[in-house]
Amino acid sequence: MTKQIAEAVEEVTGCRGVGVIVEAKHMCMMMRGVQKQNSMMRTSVMKGDFRENQATREEFMRLVGL
């Protein structure tokens, strides 16, 4: 899903780079098995300048608080 969002943003805007971070609650972990409450999952995709340029990527991560 994260990759699909990044590709859609890239396609629609025609931008040189896209960074997408998705954070969600992991309901399987919370409701079944280990029943770990507040279990969070985070995925990310960096494309274009965000993938190729470390300074750009680091600035993005700092701005989103990671």
PDB file of N, CA, C and O in Angstrom:
ATOM      1  N   MET A   1       0.820  -1.176   0.000  1.00  0.00           N
ATOM      2  CA  MET A   1       0.000   0.000   0.000  1.00  0.00           C
ATOM      3  C   MET A   1       0.877   1.258   0.000  1.00  0.00           C
ATOM      4  O   MET A   1       0.592   2.215  -0.720  1.00  0.00           O
ATOM      5  N   THR A   2       1.929   1.254   0.798  1.00  0.00           N
ATOM      6  CA  THR A   2       2.801   2.426   0.876  1.00  0.00           C
ATOM      7  C   THR A   2       3.433   2.718  -0.477  1.00  0.00           C
ATOM      8  O   THR A   2       3.509   3.870  -0.903  1.00  0.00           O
ATOM      9  N   LYS A   3       3.883   1.672  -1.144  1.00  0.00           N
ATOM     10  CA  LYS A   3       4.490   1.837  -2.470  1.00  0.00           C
ATOM     11  C   LYS A   3       3.472   2.347  -3.483  1.00  0.00           C
ATOM     12  O   LYS A   3       3.804   3.180  -4.327  1.00  0.00           O
ATOM     13  N   GLN A   4       2.248   1.862  -3.408  1.00  0.00           N
ATOM     14  CA  GLN A   4       1.191   2.305  -4.321  1.00  0.00           C
ATOM     15  C   GLN A   4       0.873   3.783  -4.116  1.00  0.00           C
ATOM     16  O   GLN A   4       0.647   4.508  -5.085  1.00  0.00           O
ATOM     17  N   ILE A   5       0.854   4.233  -2.871  1.00  0.00           N
ATOM     18  CA  ILE A   5       0.615   5.651  -2.582  1.00  0.00           C
ATOM     19  C   ILE A   5       1.734   6.493  -3.175  1.00  0.00           C
ATOM     20  O   ILE A   5       1.473   7.506  -3.823  1.00  0.00           O
ATOM     21  N   ALA A   6       2.984   6.081  -2.957  1.00  0.00           N
ATOM     22  CA  ALA A   6       4.131   6.820  -3.486  1.00  0.00           C
ATOM     23  C   ALA A   6       4.083   6.896  -5.005  1.00  0.00           C
ATOM     24  O   ALA A   6       4.337   7.955  -5.579  1.00  0.00           O
ATOM     25  N   GLU A   7       3.764   5.798  -5.655  1.00  0.00           N
ATOM     26  CA  GLU A   7       3.692   5.775  -7.118  1.00  0.00           C
ATOM     27  C   GLU A   7       2.564   6.660  -7.627  1.00  0.00           C
ATOM     28  O   GLU A   7       2.724   7.336  -8.643  1.00  0.00           O
ATOM     29  N   ALA A   8       1.420   6.669  -6.934  1.00  0.00           N
ATOM     30  CA  ALA A   8       0.292   7.513  -7.345  1.00  0.00           C
ATOM     31  C   ALA A   8       0.650   8.994  -7.212  1.00  0.00           C
ATOM     32  O   ALA A   8       0.350   9.786  -8.105  1.00  0.00           O
ATOM     33  N   VAL A   9       1.288   9.371  -6.105  1.00  0.00           N
ATOM     34  CA  VAL A   9       1.694  10.766  -5.910  1.00  0.00           C
ATOM     35  C   VAL A   9       2.692  11.174  -6.992  1.00  0.00           C
ATOM     36  O   VAL A   9       2.589  12.258  -7.568  1.00  0.00           O
ATOM     37  N   GLU A  10       3.643  10.307  -7.258  1.00  0.00           N
ATOM     38  CA  GLU A  10       4.662  10.576  -8.276  1.00  0.00           C
ATOM     39  C   GLU A  10       4.024  10.752  -9.655  1.00  0.00           C
ATOM     40  O   GLU A  10       4.378  11.668 -10.397  1.00  0.00           O
ATOM     41  N   GLU A  11       3.093   9.879  -9.989  1.00  0.00           N
ATOM     42  CA  GLU A  11       2.437   9.922 -11.301  1.00  0.00           C
ATOM     43  C   GLU A  11       1.576  11.170 -11.462  1.00  0.00           C
ATOM     44  O   GLU A  11       1.622  11.826 -12.503  1.00  0.00           O
ATOM     45  N   VAL A  12       0.803  11.498 -10.451  1.00  0.00           N
ATOM     46  CA  VAL A  12      -0.123  12.633 -10.543  1.00  0.00           C
ATOM     47  C   VAL A  12       0.610  13.967 -10.537  1.00  0.00           C
ATOM     48  O   VAL A  12       0.241  14.880 -11.276  1.00  0.00           O
ATOM     49  N   THR A  13       1.646  14.090  -9.711  1.00  0.00           N
ATOM     50  CA  THR A  13       2.331  15.375  -9.571  1.00  0.00           C
ATOM     51  C   THR A  13       3.509  15.556 -10.520  1.00  0.00           C
ATOM     52  O   THR A  13       3.881  16.685 -10.843  1.00  0.00           O
ATOM     53  N   GLY A  14       4.100  14.441 -10.971  1.00  0.00           N
ATOM     54  CA  GLY A  14       5.273  14.537 -11.831  1.00  0.00           C
ATOM     55  C   GLY A  14       6.500  15.059 -11.095  1.00  0.00           C
ATOM     56  O   GLY A  14       7.416  15.594 -11.719  1.00  0.00           O
ATOM     57  N   CYS A  15       6.525  14.911  -9.785  1.00  0.00           N
ATOM     58  CA  CYS A  15       7.619  15.423  -8.968  1.00  0.00           C
ATOM     59  C   CYS A  15       8.893  14.594  -9.140  1.00  0.00           C
ATOM     60  O   CYS A  15       8.862  13.481  -9.665  1.00  0.00           O
ATOM     61  N   ARG A  16      10.009  15.160  -8.685  1.00  0.00           N
ATOM     62  CA  ARG A  16      11.307  14.484  -8.801  1.00  0.00           C
ATOM     63  C   ARG A  16      11.574  13.509  -7.682  1.00  0.00           C
ATOM     64  O   ARG A  16      12.502  12.706  -7.767  1.00  0.00           O
ATOM     65  N   GLY A  17      10.777  13.566  -6.634  1.00  0.00           N
ATOM     66  CA  GLY A  17      10.984  12.665  -5.509  1.00  0.00           C
ATOM     67  C   GLY A  17       9.753  12.582  -4.631  1.00  0.00           C
ATOM     68  O   GLY A  17       8.990  13.541  -4.509  1.00  0.00           O
ATOM     69  N   VAL A  18       9.569  11.415  -4.019  1.00  0.00           N
ATOM     70  CA  VAL A  18       8.419  11.186  -3.142  1.00  0.00           C
ATOM     71  C   VAL A  18       8.890  10.401  -1.929  1.00  0.00           C
ATOM     72  O   VAL A  18       9.647   9.438  -2.051  1.00  0.00           O
ATOM     73  N   GLY A  19       8.433  10.825  -0.760  1.00  0.00           N
ATOM     74  CA  GLY A  19       8.652  10.079   0.469  1.00  0.00           C
ATOM     75  C   GLY A  19       7.306   9.833   1.125  1.00  0.00           C
ATOM     76  O   GLY A  19       6.546  10.772   1.357  1.00  0.00           O
ATOM     77  N   VAL A  20       7.008   8.579   1.425  1.00  0.00           N
ATOM     78  CA  VAL A  20       5.739   8.226   2.067  1.00  0.00           C
ATOM     79  C   VAL A  20       6.031   7.343   3.269  1.00  0.00           C
ATOM     80  O   VAL A  20       6.782   6.372   3.177  1.00  0.00           O
ATOM     81  N   ILE A  21       5.427   7.695   4.399  1.00  0.00           N
ATOM     82  CA  ILE A  21       5.527   6.881   5.605  1.00  0.00           C
ATOM     83  C   ILE A  21       4.107   6.596   6.082  1.00  0.00           C
ATOM     84  O   ILE A  21       3.303   7.511   6.256  1.00  0.00           O
ATOM     85  N   VAL A  22       3.812   5.318   6.288  1.00  0.00           N
ATOM     86  CA  VAL A  22       2.495   4.906   6.776  1.00  0.00           C
ATOM     87  C   VAL A  22       2.689   4.240   8.134  1.00  0.00           C
ATOM     88  O   VAL A  22       3.511   3.337   8.287  1.00  0.00           O
ATOM     89  N   GLU A  23       1.920   4.701   9.114  1.00  0.00           N
ATOM     90  CA  GLU A  23       1.955   4.104  10.442  1.00  0.00           C
ATOM     91  C   GLU A  23       0.539   3.658  10.779  1.00  0.00           C
ATOM     92  O   GLU A  23      -0.412   4.426  10.637  1.00  0.00           O
ATOM     93  N   ALA A  24       0.404   2.413  11.225  1.00  0.00           N
ATOM     94  CA  ALA A  24      -0.926   1.864  11.500  1.00  0.00           C
ATOM     95  C   ALA A  24      -0.879   0.906  12.678  1.00  0.00           C
ATOM     96  O   ALA A  24       0.174   0.373  13.029  1.00  0.00           O
ATOM     97  N   LYS A  25      -2.031   0.703  13.275  1.00  0.00           N
ATOM     98  CA  LYS A  25      -2.133  -0.282  14.349  1.00  0.00           C
ATOM     99  C   LYS A  25      -2.240  -1.665  13.743  1.00  0.00           C
ATOM    100  O   LYS A  25      -2.933  -1.864  12.746  1.00  0.00           O
ATOM    101  N   HIS A  26      -1.564  -2.600  14.336  1.00  0.00           N
ATOM    102  CA  HIS A  26      -1.509  -3.977  13.848  1.00  0.00           C
ATOM    103  C   HIS A  26      -2.574  -4.781  14.588  1.00  0.00           C
ATOM    104  O   HIS A  26      -2.306  -5.331  15.656  1.00  0.00           O
ATOM    105  N   MET A  27      -3.780  -4.854  14.026  1.00  0.00           N
ATOM    106  CA  MET A  27      -4.915  -5.459  14.715  1.00  0.00           C
ATOM    107  C   MET A  27      -4.731  -6.955  14.982  1.00  0.00           C
ATOM    108  O   MET A  27      -5.222  -7.456  15.993  1.00  0.00           O
ATOM    109  N   CYS A  28      -4.042  -7.670  14.111  1.00  0.00           N
ATOM    110  CA  CYS A  28      -3.812  -9.102  14.366  1.00  0.00           C
ATOM    111  C   CYS A  28      -2.999  -9.295  15.640  1.00  0.00           C
ATOM    112  O   CYS A  28      -3.281 -10.192  16.435  1.00  0.00           O
ATOM    113  N   MET A  29      -1.991  -8.452  15.829  1.00  0.00           N
ATOM    114  CA  MET A  29      -1.166  -8.544  17.031  1.00  0.00           C
ATOM    115  C   MET A  29      -1.955  -8.145  18.281  1.00  0.00           C
ATOM    116  O   MET A  29      -1.698  -8.653  19.372  1.00  0.00           O
ATOM    117  N   MET A  30      -2.908  -7.239  18.113  1.00  0.00           N
ATOM    118  CA  MET A  30      -3.652  -6.730  19.256  1.00  0.00           C
ATOM    119  C   MET A  30      -4.778  -7.671  19.695  1.00  0.00           C
ATOM    120  O   MET A  30      -5.084  -7.769  20.883  1.00  0.00           O
ATOM    121  N   MET A  31      -5.388  -8.358  18.731  1.00  0.00           N
ATOM    122  CA  MET A  31      -6.593  -9.120  19.050  1.00  0.00           C
ATOM    123  C   MET A  31      -6.380 -10.624  19.123  1.00  0.00           C
ATOM    124  O   MET A  31      -7.158 -11.324  19.770  1.00  0.00           O
ATOM    125  N   ARG A  32      -5.334 -11.137  18.468  1.00  0.00           N
ATOM    126  CA  ARG A  32      -5.100 -12.579  18.442  1.00  0.00           C
ATOM    127  C   ARG A  32      -3.694 -12.876  18.914  1.00  0.00           C
ATOM    128  O   ARG A  32      -2.880 -11.968  19.081  1.00  0.00           O
ATOM    129  N   GLY A  33      -3.417 -14.109  19.122  1.00  0.00           N
ATOM    130  CA  GLY A  33      -2.049 -14.535  19.447  1.00  0.00           C
ATOM    131  C   GLY A  33      -1.498 -13.889  20.694  1.00  0.00           C
ATOM    132  O   GLY A  33      -1.986 -14.138  21.796  1.00  0.00           O
ATOM    133  N   VAL A  34      -0.476 -13.055  20.529  1.00  0.00           N
ATOM    134  CA  VAL A  34       0.221 -12.485  21.676  1.00  0.00           C
ATOM    135  C   VAL A  34      -0.570 -11.393  22.385  1.00  0.00           C
ATOM    136  O   VAL A  34      -0.234 -11.024  23.510  1.00  0.00           O
ATOM    137  N   GLN A  35      -1.597 -10.878  21.758  1.00  0.00           N
ATOM    138  CA  GLN A  35      -2.448  -9.815  22.298  1.00  0.00           C
ATOM    139  C   GLN A  35      -1.633  -8.641  22.835  1.00  0.00           C
ATOM    140  O   GLN A  35      -1.847  -8.178  23.955  1.00  0.00           O
ATOM    141  N   LYS A  36      -0.721  -8.182  22.037  1.00  0.00           N
ATOM    142  CA  LYS A  36       0.115  -7.046  22.410  1.00  0.00           C
ATOM    143  C   LYS A  36      -0.631  -5.759  22.058  1.00  0.00           C
ATOM    144  O   LYS A  36      -0.783  -5.422  20.884  1.00  0.00           O
ATOM    145  N   GLN A  37      -1.092  -5.049  23.079  1.00  0.00           N
ATOM    146  CA  GLN A  37      -1.837  -3.819  22.869  1.00  0.00           C
ATOM    147  C   GLN A  37      -0.905  -2.707  22.363  1.00  0.00           C
ATOM    148  O   GLN A  37       0.294  -2.699  22.642  1.00  0.00           O
ATOM    149  N   ASN A  38      -1.485  -1.790  21.626  1.00  0.00           N
ATOM    150  CA  ASN A  38      -0.752  -0.640  21.060  1.00  0.00           C
ATOM    151  C   ASN A  38       0.361  -1.060  20.111  1.00  0.00           C
ATOM    152  O   ASN A  38       1.351  -0.343  19.960  1.00  0.00           O
ATOM    153  N   SER A  39       0.209  -2.209  19.473  1.00  0.00           N
ATOM    154  CA  SER A  39       1.199  -2.675  18.511  1.00  0.00           C
ATOM    155  C   SER A  39       1.088  -1.826  17.240  1.00  0.00           C
ATOM    156  O   SER A  39       0.042  -1.799  16.592  1.00  0.00           O
ATOM    157  N   MET A  40       2.178  -1.135  16.894  1.00  0.00           N
ATOM    158  CA  MET A  40       2.196  -0.265  15.722  1.00  0.00           C
ATOM    159  C   MET A  40       3.130  -0.842  14.657  1.00  0.00           C
ATOM    160  O   MET A  40       4.113  -1.519  14.959  1.00  0.00           O
ATOM    161  N   MET A  41       2.788  -0.551  13.409  1.00  0.00           N
ATOM    162  CA  MET A  41       3.599  -0.981  12.282  1.00  0.00           C
ATOM    163  C   MET A  41       3.878   0.252  11.436  1.00  0.00           C
ATOM    164  O   MET A  41       2.987   1.076  11.231  1.00  0.00           O
ATOM    165  N   ARG A  42       5.095   0.388  10.947  1.00  0.00           N
ATOM    166  CA  ARG A  42       5.460   1.531  10.117  1.00  0.00           C
ATOM    167  C   ARG A  42       6.156   1.014   8.867  1.00  0.00           C
ATOM    168  O   ARG A  42       7.064   0.187   8.946  1.00  0.00           O
ATOM    169  N   THR A  43       5.718   1.512   7.702  1.00  0.00           N
ATOM    170  CA  THR A  43       6.389   1.192   6.444  1.00  0.00           C
ATOM    171  C   THR A  43       6.748   2.504   5.759  1.00  0.00           C
ATOM    172  O   THR A  43       6.107   3.529   5.994  1.00  0.00           O
ATOM    173  N   SER A  44       7.763   2.471   4.919  1.00  0.00           N
ATOM    174  CA  SER A  44       8.160   3.688   4.210  1.00  0.00           C
ATOM    175  C   SER A  44       8.658   3.345   2.813  1.00  0.00           C
ATOM    176  O   SER A  44       9.147   2.246   2.552  1.00  0.00           O
ATOM    177  N   VAL A  45       8.515   4.324   1.928  1.00  0.00           N
ATOM    178  CA  VAL A  45       9.025   4.215   0.562  1.00  0.00           C
ATOM    179  C   VAL A  45       9.638   5.558   0.194  1.00  0.00           C
ATOM    180  O   VAL A  45       9.034   6.608   0.413  1.00  0.00           O
ATOM    181  N   MET A  46      10.823   5.518  -0.358  1.00  0.00           N
ATOM    182  CA  MET A  46      11.498   6.714  -0.853  1.00  0.00           C
ATOM    183  C   MET A  46      11.756   6.510  -2.339  1.00  0.00           C
ATOM    184  O   MET A  46      12.287   5.477  -2.746  1.00  0.00           O
ATOM    185  N   LYS A  47      11.383   7.489  -3.141  1.00  0.00           N
ATOM    186  CA  LYS A  47      11.576   7.405  -4.587  1.00  0.00           C
ATOM    187  C   LYS A  47      12.263   8.669  -5.089  1.00  0.00           C
ATOM    188  O   LYS A  47      12.168   9.729  -4.470  1.00  0.00           O
ATOM    189  N   GLY A  48      12.950   8.544  -6.209  1.00  0.00           N
ATOM    190  CA  GLY A  48      13.588   9.700  -6.839  1.00  0.00           C
ATOM    191  C   GLY A  48      14.625  10.349  -5.945  1.00  0.00           C
ATOM    192  O   GLY A  48      15.489   9.670  -5.390  1.00  0.00           O
ATOM    193  N   ASP A  49      14.537  11.696  -5.803  1.00  0.00           N
ATOM    194  CA  ASP A  49      15.516  12.447  -5.006  1.00  0.00           C
ATOM    195  C   ASP A  49      15.565  11.983  -3.554  1.00  0.00           C
ATOM    196  O   ASP A  49      16.625  12.035  -2.929  1.00  0.00           O
ATOM    197  N   PHE A  50      14.451  11.537  -3.013  1.00  0.00           N
ATOM    198  CA  PHE A  50      14.445  11.084  -1.628  1.00  0.00           C
ATOM    199  C   PHE A  50      15.250   9.797  -1.458  1.00  0.00           C
ATOM    200  O   PHE A  50      15.809   9.550  -0.389  1.00  0.00           O
ATOM    201  N   ARG A  51      15.309   8.998  -2.484  1.00  0.00           N
ATOM    202  CA  ARG A  51      16.079   7.752  -2.420  1.00  0.00           C
ATOM    203  C   ARG A  51      17.549   7.992  -2.763  1.00  0.00           C
ATOM    204  O   ARG A  51      18.439   7.398  -2.154  1.00  0.00           O
ATOM    205  N   GLU A  52      17.795   8.857  -3.731  1.00  0.00           N
ATOM    206  CA  GLU A  52      19.144   9.048  -4.259  1.00  0.00           C
ATOM    207  C   GLU A  52      19.978  10.053  -3.469  1.00  0.00           C
ATOM    208  O   GLU A  52      21.206   9.965  -3.470  1.00  0.00           O
ATOM    209  N   ASN A  53      19.337  11.003  -2.796  1.00  0.00           N
ATOM    210  CA  ASN A  53      20.058  12.069  -2.113  1.00  0.00           C
ATOM    211  C   ASN A  53      19.890  11.926  -0.600  1.00  0.00           C
ATOM    212  O   ASN A  53      18.806  12.159  -0.066  1.00  0.00           O
ATOM    213  N   GLN A  54      20.954  11.547   0.076  1.00  0.00           N
ATOM    214  CA  GLN A  54      20.894  11.291   1.516  1.00  0.00           C
ATOM    215  C   GLN A  54      20.485  12.531   2.308  1.00  0.00           C
ATOM    216  O   GLN A  54      19.728  12.417   3.273  1.00  0.00           O
ATOM    217  N   ALA A  55      20.968  13.709   1.923  1.00  0.00           N
ATOM    218  CA  ALA A  55      20.624  14.936   2.641  1.00  0.00           C
ATOM    219  C   ALA A  55      19.129  15.233   2.539  1.00  0.00           C
ATOM    220  O   ALA A  55      18.509  15.650   3.517  1.00  0.00           O
ATOM    221  N   THR A  56      18.556  15.021   1.369  1.00  0.00           N
ATOM    222  CA  THR A  56      17.122  15.233   1.169  1.00  0.00           C
ATOM    223  C   THR A  56      16.326  14.247   2.022  1.00  0.00           C
ATOM    224  O   THR A  56      15.352  14.624   2.673  1.00  0.00           O
ATOM    225  N   ARG A  57      16.743  12.999   2.013  1.00  0.00           N
ATOM    226  CA  ARG A  57      16.072  11.955   2.801  1.00  0.00           C
ATOM    227  C   ARG A  57      16.149  12.261   4.301  1.00  0.00           C
ATOM    228  O   ARG A  57      15.158  12.128   5.018  1.00  0.00           O
ATOM    229  N   GLU A  58      17.331  12.672   4.766  1.00  0.00           N
ATOM    230  CA  GLU A  58      17.504  12.994   6.187  1.00  0.00           C
ATOM    231  C   GLU A  58      16.649  14.189   6.598  1.00  0.00           C
ATOM    232  O   GLU A  58      16.079  14.200   7.688  1.00  0.00           O
ATOM    233  N   GLU A  59      16.559  15.191   5.733  1.00  0.00           N
ATOM    234  CA  GLU A  59      15.709  16.351   6.031  1.00  0.00           C
ATOM    235  C   GLU A  59      14.247  15.924   6.148  1.00  0.00           C
ATOM    236  O   GLU A  59      13.549  16.339   7.074  1.00  0.00           O
ATOM    237  N   PHE A  60      13.793  15.110   5.227  1.00  0.00           N
ATOM    238  CA  PHE A  60      12.413  14.599   5.265  1.00  0.00           C
ATOM    239  C   PHE A  60      12.136  13.849   6.559  1.00  0.00           C
ATOM    240  O   PHE A  60      11.123  14.086   7.218  1.00  0.00           O
ATOM    241  N   MET A  61      13.044  12.938   6.925  1.00  0.00           N
ATOM    242  CA  MET A  61      12.866  12.149   8.145  1.00  0.00           C
ATOM    243  C   MET A  61      12.860  13.054   9.379  1.00  0.00           C
ATOM    244  O   MET A  61      12.096  12.818  10.314  1.00  0.00           O
ATOM    245  N   ARG A  62      13.687  14.065   9.389  1.00  0.00           N
ATOM    246  CA  ARG A  62      13.723  14.988  10.530  1.00  0.00           C
ATOM    247  C   ARG A  62      12.414  15.787  10.609  1.00  0.00           C
ATOM    248  O   ARG A  62      11.878  16.000  11.696  1.00  0.00           O
ATOM    249  N   LEU A  63      11.909  16.222   9.464  1.00  0.00           N
ATOM    250  CA  LEU A  63      10.674  17.010   9.447  1.00  0.00           C
ATOM    251  C   LEU A  63       9.454  16.200   9.918  1.00  0.00           C
ATOM    252  O   LEU A  63       8.545  16.755  10.534  1.00  0.00           O
ATOM    253  N   VAL A  64       9.435  14.907   9.633  1.00  0.00           N
ATOM    254  CA  VAL A  64       8.303  14.085  10.084  1.00  0.00           C
ATOM    255  C   VAL A  64       8.540  13.498  11.471  1.00  0.00           C
ATOM    256  O   VAL A  64       7.699  12.767  11.994  1.00  0.00           O
ATOM    257  N   GLY A  65       9.677  13.819  12.059  1.00  0.00           N
ATOM    258  CA  GLY A  65       9.942  13.412  13.435  1.00  0.00           C
ATOM    259  C   GLY A  65      10.447  12.004  13.614  1.00  0.00           C
ATOM    260  O   GLY A  65      10.171  11.373  14.634  1.00  0.00           O
ATOM    261  N   LEU A  66      11.187  11.493  12.637  1.00  0.00           N
ATOM    262  CA  LEU A  66      11.732  10.136  12.740  1.00  0.00           C
ATOM    263  C   LEU A  66      13.244  10.150  12.725  1.00  0.00           C
ATOM    264  O   LEU A  66      13.872   9.094  12.802  1.00  0.00           O
TER     265      LEU A  66
END
